[in-house]
Amino acid sequence: MTIFEEKVYNVVSKIPKGKILTYKQVARLIGKPKAFRAVGNALNKNPFKDVPCHRVIRSDGGIGGYAKGSKVKINLLKIEGAI
C-alpha cells in the first residue's frame, strides 16, 4: 500500500454511517486537491472491510464506481440513510 492510499483509507474510514463525502473532498482532506481520480482508483483497490468506500460519491451527485457494483453501493447508502 502506498502512503497516498493509506491517507485515503484513513480519511474514508472516519466517514460516519449516514454521511457521504465526494472524491474531491477526500482529495482535499489528504492535501492533494487535484487527485480526486486517484482517490477513486485507491478506493477501487480497497482491501479493508472496515473502510466504507461506498460512502464516497462524485461531486456532481453521481454515485461513482464501486467494486461490488453501483446497485450494491446505492442499496448500502439507502440502508444507512445517506440517500
TIDRENDREN-616340 format. One record per residue: residue number from 1; x, y, z of N, C-alpha, C in turn; residue in one letter. Coordinates in pm, 1 decimal, padded with zeros to 6 digits. Each point is the difference from the previous one (the first is absolute). Example, Ala and Ser with C-alpha at 12.3 -4.5 7.8 and 13.67 -1.06 7.14 Angstrom:
# residues 2
@num: 1, n.c1: 01319.0, n.c2: -00569.0, n.c3: 00780.0, ca.c1: -00089.0, ca.c2: 00119.0, ca.c3: 00000.0, c.c1: 00090.0, c.c2: 00120.0, c.c3: 00000.0, residu: A
@num: 2, n.c1: -00035.0, n.c2: 00105.0, n.c3: -00072.0, ca.c1: 00082.0, ca.c2: 00119.0, ca.c3: 00006.0, c.c1: -00077.0, c.c2: 00109.0, c.c3: 00073.0, residu: S
This chain:
# residues 83
@num: 1, n.c1: 00084.7, n.c2: -00117.4, n.c3: 00000.0, ca.c1: -00084.7, ca.c2: 00117.4, ca.c3: 00000.0, c.c1: 00089.8, c.c2: 00124.5, c.c3: 00000.0, residu: M
@num: 2, n.c1: -00038.7, n.c2: 00097.8, n.c3: -00079.3, ca.c1: 00076.3, ca.c2: 00124.3, ca.c3: -00006.4, c.c1: -00041.9, c.c2: 00091.8, c.c3: 00114.5, residu: T
@num: 3, n.c1: 00081.2, n.c2: 00101.6, n.c3: 00024.6, ca.c1: -00033.7, ca.c2: 00100.5, ca.c3: 00101.9, c.c1: -00128.8, c.c2: 00071.1, c.c3: -00039.7, residu: I
@num: 4, n.c1: -00014.3, n.c2: 00028.3, n.c3: -00129.8, ca.c1: -00121.0, ca.c2: 00064.1, ca.c3: -00050.3, c.c1: -00123.0, c.c2: -00084.9, c.c3: 00033.4, residu: F
@num: 5, n.c1: 00004.9, n.c2: -00128.7, n.c3: -00031.8, ca.c1: -00113.3, ca.c2: -00089.2, ca.c3: 00028.3, c.c1: -00028.5, c.c2: -00006.4, c.c3: 00149.4, residu: E
@num: 6, n.c1: 00104.3, n.c2: -00004.5, n.c3: 00080.0, ca.c1: -00016.4, ca.c2: -00003.0, ca.c3: 00145.3, c.c1: -00075.2, c.c2: 00124.3, c.c3: 00048.6, residu: E
@num: 7, n.c1: 00035.0, n.c2: 00116.4, n.c3: -00053.8, ca.c1: -00068.4, ca.c2: 00124.8, ca.c3: 00037.1, c.c1: -00146.1, c.c2: -00004.2, c.c3: -00042.7, residu: K
@num: 8, n.c1: -00026.2, n.c2: -00048.7, n.c3: -00121.1, ca.c1: -00137.4, ca.c2: -00009.7, ca.c3: -00049.6, c.c1: -00082.0, c.c2: -00090.8, c.c3: 00091.4, residu: V
@num: 9, n.c1: 00051.5, n.c2: -00119.4, n.c3: 00030.2, ca.c1: -00073.2, ca.c2: -00095.6, ca.c3: 00083.5, c.c1: -00021.7, c.c2: 00054.6, c.c3: 00140.4, residu: Y
@num: 10, n.c1: 00096.1, n.c2: 00075.8, n.c3: 00050.7, ca.c1: -00013.5, ca.c2: 00059.2, ca.c3: 00132.9, c.c1: -00115.5, c.c2: 00099.4, c.c3: 00004.0, residu: N
@num: 11, n.c1: -00008.0, n.c2: 00087.8, n.c3: -00100.1, ca.c1: -00108.5, ca.c2: 00098.6, ca.c3: -00006.4, c.c1: -00134.8, c.c2: -00069.1, c.c3: -00017.9, residu: V
@num: 12, n.c1: -00006.9, n.c2: -00091.5, n.c3: -00093.9, ca.c1: -00126.5, ca.c2: -00066.4, ca.c3: -00031.4, c.c1: -00048.2, c.c2: -00086.5, c.c3: 00116.5, residu: V
@num: 13, n.c1: 00091.6, n.c2: -00056.9, n.c3: 00074.7, ca.c1: -00039.8, ca.c2: -00083.9, ca.c3: 00114.0, c.c1: -00068.6, c.c2: 00081.0, c.c3: 00108.9, residu: S
@num: 14, n.c1: 00014.5, n.c2: 00131.8, n.c3: -00002.9, ca.c1: -00060.0, ca.c2: 00087.3, ca.c3: 00101.5, c.c1: -00133.3, c.c2: 00060.7, c.c3: -00043.6, residu: K
@num: 15, n.c1: -00047.5, n.c2: -00033.2, n.c3: -00120.2, ca.c1: -00130.2, ca.c2: 00051.6, ca.c3: -00044.9, c.c1: -00107.7, c.c2: -00075.1, c.c3: 00078.1, residu: I
@num: 16, n.c1: -00080.2, n.c2: 00072.7, n.c3: 00077.5, ca.c1: -00101.8, ca.c2: -00069.4, ca.c3: 00079.9, c.c1: -00113.9, c.c2: -00056.6, c.c3: -00084.5, residu: P
@num: 17, n.c1: -00063.7, n.c2: -00100.2, n.c3: 00054.2, ca.c1: -00116.3, ca.c2: -00061.5, ca.c3: -00064.0, c.c1: -00105.3, c.c2: 00107.7, c.c3: -00025.4, residu: K
@num: 18, n.c1: -00056.4, n.c2: -00000.8, n.c3: -00119.5, ca.c1: -00102.2, ca.c2: 00098.7, ca.c3: -00035.3, c.c1: 00055.5, c.c2: 00127.2, c.c3: -00060.7, residu: G
@num: 19, n.c1: 00130.4, n.c2: 00011.2, n.c3: -00008.7, ca.c1: 00064.5, ca.c2: 00117.4, ca.c3: -00058.6, c.c1: 00077.4, c.c2: -00042.3, c.c3: -00124.3, residu: K
@num: 20, n.c1: 00026.1, n.c2: 00097.4, n.c3: -00086.9, ca.c1: 00078.1, ca.c2: -00025.5, ca.c3: -00120.2, c.c1: 00100.0, c.c2: 00112.4, c.c3: -00021.2, residu: I
@num: 21, n.c1: 00103.9, n.c2: -00028.7, n.c3: -00072.1, ca.c1: 00096.0, ca.c2: 00098.7, ca.c3: -00048.4, c.c1: 00014.4, c.c2: -00021.7, c.c3: -00149.3, residu: L
@num: 22, n.c1: 00049.8, n.c2: 00101.9, n.c3: -00068.4, ca.c1: 00029.6, ca.c2: -00016.9, ca.c3: -00142.1, c.c1: 00146.7, c.c2: -00038.1, c.c3: -00015.3, residu: T
@num: 23, n.c1: 00033.2, n.c2: -00051.2, n.c3: -00117.8, ca.c1: 00139.2, ca.c2: -00032.5, ca.c3: -00028.5, c.c1: 00086.8, c.c2: 00125.8, c.c3: 00013.9, residu: Y
@num: 24, n.c1: -00052.6, n.c2: 00115.6, n.c3: -00043.1, ca.c1: 00073.7, ca.c2: 00126.0, ca.c3: 00012.1, c.c1: 00022.4, c.c2: 00037.8, c.c3: 00145.7, residu: K
@num: 25, n.c1: -00101.7, n.c2: -00018.8, n.c3: 00084.0, ca.c1: 00015.0, ca.c2: 00032.0, ca.c3: 00141.5, c.c1: 00106.8, c.c2: -00087.2, c.c3: 00064.5, residu: Q
@num: 26, n.c1: 00001.1, n.c2: -00126.1, n.c3: -00032.7, ca.c1: 00102.6, ca.c2: -00089.9, ca.c3: 00054.1, c.c1: 00137.6, c.c2: 00045.8, c.c3: -00046.8, residu: V
@num: 27, n.c1: 00011.5, n.c2: 00035.2, n.c3: -00128.1, ca.c1: 00127.7, ca.c2: 00046.9, ca.c3: -00053.6, c.c1: 00047.6, c.c2: 00124.7, c.c3: 00074.5, residu: A
@num: 28, n.c1: -00090.1, n.c2: 00092.2, n.c3: 00025.8, ca.c1: 00037.3, ca.c2: 00121.5, ca.c3: 00074.7, c.c1: 00043.8, c.c2: -00034.1, c.c3: 00141.6, residu: R
@num: 29, n.c1: -00071.9, n.c2: -00090.0, n.c3: 00063.6, ca.c1: 00031.6, ca.c2: -00036.8, ca.c3: 00138.4, c.c1: 00137.0, c.c2: -00066.4, c.c3: 00015.0, residu: L
@num: 30, n.c1: 00048.2, n.c2: -00062.5, n.c3: -00104.6, ca.c1: 00133.7, ca.c2: -00060.5, ca.c3: 00007.1, c.c1: 00107.7, c.c2: 00093.5, c.c3: -00054.7, residu: I
@num: 31, n.c1: -00040.5, n.c2: 00122.2, n.c3: -00035.3, ca.c1: 00096.6, ca.c2: 00099.3, ca.c3: -00046.3, c.c1: 00036.5, c.c2: -00009.6, c.c3: -00146.4, residu: G
@num: 32, n.c1: -00081.4, n.c2: -00070.0, n.c3: -00079.2, ca.c1: 00023.7, ca.c2: -00015.8, ca.c3: -00143.7, c.c1: -00128.6, c.c2: 00036.1, c.c3: -00076.0, residu: K
@num: 33, n.c1: -00036.7, n.c2: 00128.2, n.c3: -00002.1, ca.c1: -00131.4, ca.c2: 00040.2, ca.c3: -00053.4, c.c1: -00028.6, c.c2: -00036.8, c.c3: -00145.0, residu: P
@num: 34, n.c1: 00101.5, n.c2: -00025.4, n.c3: -00078.8, ca.c1: -00022.3, ca.c2: -00035.9, ca.c3: -00140.4, c.c1: 00004.6, c.c2: -00151.0, c.c3: -00023.7, residu: K
@num: 35, n.c1: 00015.6, n.c2: -00075.8, n.c3: 00105.8, ca.c1: 00018.7, ca.c2: -00145.2, ca.c3: -00013.9, c.c1: -00129.0, c.c2: -00079.1, c.c3: 00020.1, residu: A
@num: 36, n.c1: -00114.0, n.c2: 00058.4, n.c3: -00037.2, ca.c1: -00127.3, ca.c2: -00068.6, ca.c3: 00024.0, c.c1: -00013.9, c.c2: -00128.9, c.c3: -00079.3, residu: F
@num: 37, n.c1: 00057.1, n.c2: -00004.9, n.c3: -00121.0, ca.c1: -00004.6, ca.c2: -00125.5, ca.c3: -00077.1, c.c1: 00086.0, c.c2: -00108.0, c.c3: 00066.1, residu: R
@num: 38, n.c1: 00113.3, n.c2: 00041.8, n.c3: 00052.0, ca.c1: 00087.3, ca.c2: -00094.2, ca.c3: 00069.9, c.c1: -00066.4, c.c2: -00052.1, c.c3: 00127.2, residu: A
@num: 39, n.c1: -00080.6, n.c2: 00084.1, n.c3: 00064.3, ca.c1: -00077.0, ca.c2: -00044.9, ca.c3: 00116.7, c.c1: -00093.8, c.c2: -00112.5, c.c3: -00042.2, residu: V
@num: 40, n.c1: -00069.8, n.c2: 00019.3, n.c3: -00110.3, ca.c1: -00089.8, ca.c2: -00103.7, ca.c3: -00051.4, c.c1: 00073.5, c.c2: -00129.2, c.c3: -00031.9, residu: G
@num: 41, n.c1: 00117.1, n.c2: 00012.7, n.c3: -00059.8, ca.c1: 00079.6, ca.c2: -00118.9, ca.c3: -00031.6, c.c1: 00045.1, c.c2: -00072.5, c.c3: 00126.5, residu: N
@num: 42, n.c1: 00038.6, n.c2: 00076.4, n.c3: 00101.0, ca.c1: 00041.7, ca.c2: -00061.1, ca.c3: 00126.9, c.c1: -00117.7, c.c2: -00072.7, c.c3: 00064.9, residu: A
@num: 43, n.c1: -00116.8, n.c2: 00061.3, n.c3: -00004.0, ca.c1: -00117.2, ca.c2: -00062.7, ca.c3: 00061.2, c.c1: -00043.1, c.c2: -00125.0, c.c3: -00075.9, residu: L
@num: 44, n.c1: 00023.0, n.c2: -00001.7, n.c3: -00128.9, ca.c1: -00033.2, ca.c2: -00118.0, ca.c3: -00079.1, c.c1: 00085.2, c.c2: -00120.5, c.c3: 00040.6, residu: N
@num: 45, n.c1: 00117.9, n.c2: 00026.8, n.c3: 00056.1, ca.c1: 00090.4, ca.c2: -00106.8, ca.c3: 00043.7, c.c1: -00010.8, c.c2: -00026.5, c.c3: 00150.6, residu: K
@num: 46, n.c1: -00097.2, n.c2: 00060.3, n.c3: 00066.1, ca.c1: -00014.0, ca.c2: -00009.1, ca.c3: 00145.5, c.c1: -00001.6, c.c2: -00145.4, c.c3: 00048.9, residu: N
@num: 47, n.c1: 00102.6, n.c2: -00041.5, n.c3: 00075.9, ca.c1: 00003.8, ca.c2: -00136.9, ca.c3: 00051.2, c.c1: -00061.7, c.c2: -00014.8, c.c3: 00139.9, residu: P
@num: 48, n.c1: -00045.4, n.c2: 00111.5, n.c3: 00058.1, ca.c1: -00045.8, ca.c2: -00001.0, ca.c3: 00139.3, c.c1: -00151.8, c.c2: 00004.7, c.c3: 00011.2, residu: F
@num: 49, n.c1: -00056.3, n.c2: -00091.4, n.c3: 00074.6, ca.c1: -00145.3, ca.c2: -00001.7, ca.c3: 00020.1, c.c1: -00048.2, c.c2: 00115.0, c.c3: 00087.2, residu: K
@num: 50, n.c1: 00087.2, n.c2: 00054.0, n.c3: 00084.2, ca.c1: -00040.0, ca.c2: 00108.3, ca.c3: 00089.5, c.c1: 00015.8, c.c2: 00139.1, c.c3: -00062.5, residu: D
@num: 51, n.c1: 00037.1, n.c2: 00007.2, n.c3: -00126.9, ca.c1: 00008.3, ca.c2: 00127.6, ca.c3: -00072.3, c.c1: -00123.5, c.c2: 00008.6, c.c3: -00089.0, residu: V
@num: 52, n.c1: -00097.2, n.c2: 00084.1, n.c3: 00039.3, ca.c1: -00127.3, ca.c2: 00005.8, ca.c3: -00071.7, c.c1: 00006.7, c.c2: 00083.1, c.c3: -00127.9, residu: P
@num: 53, n.c1: 00066.3, n.c2: -00053.6, n.c3: -00100.4, ca.c1: 00020.0, ca.c2: 00075.3, ca.c3: -00123.7, c.c1: -00131.4, c.c2: 00029.5, c.c3: -00072.3, residu: C
@num: 54, n.c1: -00107.4, n.c2: -00070.8, n.c3: 00035.9, ca.c1: -00129.6, ca.c2: 00028.9, ca.c3: -00061.3, c.c1: -00052.7, c.c2: 00136.6, c.c3: 00042.5, residu: H
@num: 55, n.c1: 00059.7, n.c2: 00061.6, n.c3: 00100.3, ca.c1: -00044.1, ca.c2: 00131.5, ca.c3: 00048.8, c.c1: 00065.8, c.c2: 00115.8, c.c3: -00073.4, residu: R
@num: 56, n.c1: 00067.4, n.c2: -00028.8, n.c3: -00109.7, ca.c1: 00064.4, ca.c2: 00104.1, ca.c3: -00081.0, c.c1: -00068.4, c.c2: 00002.5, c.c3: -00136.3, residu: V
@num: 57, n.c1: -00047.6, n.c2: 00118.8, n.c3: -00038.0, ca.c1: -00072.5, ca.c2: 00015.7, ca.c3: -00125.7, c.c1: 00064.0, c.c2: 00109.4, c.c3: -00085.7, residu: I
@num: 58, n.c1: -00053.6, n.c2: 00017.8, n.c3: -00119.4, ca.c1: 00048.9, ca.c2: 00102.8, ca.c3: -00092.1, c.c1: -00048.4, c.c2: 00137.9, c.c3: 00042.7, residu: R
@num: 59, n.c1: 00073.3, n.c2: 00102.1, n.c3: -00038.0, ca.c1: -00035.3, ca.c2: 00137.7, ca.c3: 00033.8, c.c1: -00130.3, c.c2: 00045.1, c.c3: -00065.1, residu: S
@num: 60, n.c1: -00033.6, n.c2: -00058.1, n.c3: -00114.0, ca.c1: -00123.1, ca.c2: 00038.6, ca.c3: -00069.3, c.c1: -00122.4, c.c2: -00073.3, c.c3: 00054.6, residu: D
@num: 61, n.c1: 00019.1, n.c2: -00075.2, n.c3: 00107.7, ca.c1: -00110.7, ca.c2: -00074.4, ca.c3: 00060.0, c.c1: -00013.6, c.c2: -00141.3, c.c3: -00053.6, residu: G
@num: 62, n.c1: 00077.2, n.c2: -00032.4, n.c3: -00104.1, ca.c1: -00002.2, ca.c2: -00136.1, ca.c3: -00052.8, c.c1: 00056.5, c.c2: -00097.6, c.c3: 00101.0, residu: G
@num: 63, n.c1: -00038.0, n.c2: -00122.6, n.c3: -00012.1, ca.c1: 00036.9, ca.c2: -00100.9, ca.c3: 00098.6, c.c1: 00147.5, c.c2: -00038.8, c.c3: -00008.7, residu: I
@num: 64, n.c1: 00058.5, n.c2: 00005.3, n.c3: -00118.2, ca.c1: 00138.9, ca.c2: -00040.4, ca.c3: -00015.4, c.c1: 00013.1, c.c2: -00151.3, c.c3: -00004.6, residu: G
@num: 65, n.c1: 00120.5, n.c2: -00045.8, n.c3: -00003.6, ca.c1: 00024.3, ca.c2: -00143.0, ca.c3: -00009.4, c.c1: -00002.7, c.c2: -00070.8, c.c3: 00133.7, residu: G
@num: 66, n.c1: -00007.8, n.c2: -00131.1, n.c3: -00008.0, ca.c1: 00004.1, ca.c2: -00084.3, ca.c3: 00119.6, c.c1: 00034.8, c.c2: -00140.9, c.c3: -00046.6, residu: Y
@num: 67, n.c1: 00095.2, n.c2: -00061.1, n.c3: 00064.4, ca.c1: 00049.1, ca.c2: -00131.1, ca.c3: -00043.2, c.c1: -00110.2, c.c2: -00105.7, c.c3: -00004.4, residu: A
@num: 68, n.c1: -00098.7, n.c2: 00010.9, n.c3: 00087.3, ca.c1: -00109.0, ca.c2: -00098.5, ca.c3: 00005.0, c.c1: -00119.5, c.c2: 00041.5, c.c3: -00086.1, residu: K
@num: 69, n.c1: 00014.1, n.c2: 00110.8, n.c3: -00073.0, ca.c1: -00106.4, ca.c2: 00046.8, ca.c3: -00088.6, c.c1: -00074.6, c.c2: 00118.6, c.c3: 00057.4, residu: G
@num: 70, n.c1: -00046.9, n.c2: 00085.6, n.c3: -00088.5, ca.c1: -00067.2, ca.c2: 00123.0, ca.c3: 00043.7, c.c1: -00132.6, c.c2: -00027.6, c.c3: 00071.0, residu: S
@num: 71, n.c1: -00069.7, n.c2: -00107.6, n.c3: -00036.4, ca.c1: -00126.3, ca.c2: -00031.7, ca.c3: 00068.2, c.c1: 00024.3, c.c2: -00032.4, c.c3: 00147.0, residu: K
@num: 72, n.c1: 00106.4, n.c2: -00072.7, n.c3: 00026.3, ca.c1: 00034.8, ca.c2: -00033.3, ca.c3: 00138.8, c.c1: 00035.5, c.c2: 00127.6, c.c3: 00076.2, residu: V
@num: 73, n.c1: 00076.7, n.c2: 00089.0, n.c3: -00064.1, ca.c1: 00038.1, ca.c2: 00126.5, ca.c3: 00062.7, c.c1: -00123.1, c.c2: 00082.5, c.c3: 00034.6, residu: K
@num: 74, n.c1: -00092.0, n.c2: 00011.1, n.c3: -00094.0, ca.c1: -00123.2, ca.c2: 00076.0, ca.c3: 00023.3, c.c1: -00079.4, c.c2: -00061.4, c.c3: 00115.1, residu: I
@num: 75, n.c1: -00012.9, n.c2: -00131.3, n.c3: 00001.0, ca.c1: -00074.1, ca.c2: -00066.6, ca.c3: 00107.5, c.c1: 00064.5, c.c2: 00023.5, c.c3: 00135.5, residu: N
@num: 76, n.c1: 00131.2, n.c2: -00008.3, n.c3: 00008.0, ca.c1: 00070.2, ca.c2: 00025.3, ca.c3: 00126.4, c.c1: -00025.0, c.c2: 00143.2, c.c3: 00048.1, residu: L
@num: 77, n.c1: 00008.3, n.c2: 00096.6, n.c3: -00091.5, ca.c1: -00023.1, ca.c2: 00138.7, ca.c3: 00037.2, c.c1: -00144.4, c.c2: 00024.9, c.c3: 00044.5, residu: L
@num: 78, n.c1: -00094.3, n.c2: -00068.7, n.c3: -00063.0, ca.c1: -00140.4, ca.c2: 00010.9, ca.c3: 00041.3, c.c1: -00020.4, c.c2: -00058.9, c.c3: 00138.2, residu: K
@num: 79, n.c1: 00057.1, n.c2: -00117.4, n.c3: 00024.4, ca.c1: -00012.6, ca.c2: -00066.0, ca.c3: 00130.7, c.c1: 00056.9, c.c2: 00089.4, c.c3: 00110.1, residu: I
@num: 80, n.c1: 00109.1, n.c2: 00069.1, n.c3: -00029.1, ca.c1: 00064.6, ca.c2: 00087.3, ca.c3: 00098.0, c.c1: -00066.2, c.c2: 00137.1, c.c3: 00011.4, residu: E
@num: 81, n.c1: -00094.5, n.c2: 00030.7, n.c3: -00088.3, ca.c1: -00069.8, ca.c2: 00127.2, ca.c3: 00004.4, c.c1: 00077.3, c.c2: 00115.5, c.c3: -00062.3, residu: G
@num: 82, n.c1: 00099.7, n.c2: -00031.6, n.c3: -00080.0, ca.c1: 00081.1, ca.c2: 00105.2, ca.c3: -00062.5, c.c1: -00067.6, c.c2: 00054.4, c.c3: -00125.4, residu: A
@num: 83, n.c1: -00085.5, n.c2: -00080.4, n.c3: -00062.9, ca.c1: -00075.3, ca.c2: 00047.5, ca.c3: -00117.4, c.c1: -00143.5, c.c2: -00047.9, c.c3: 00011.7, residu: I
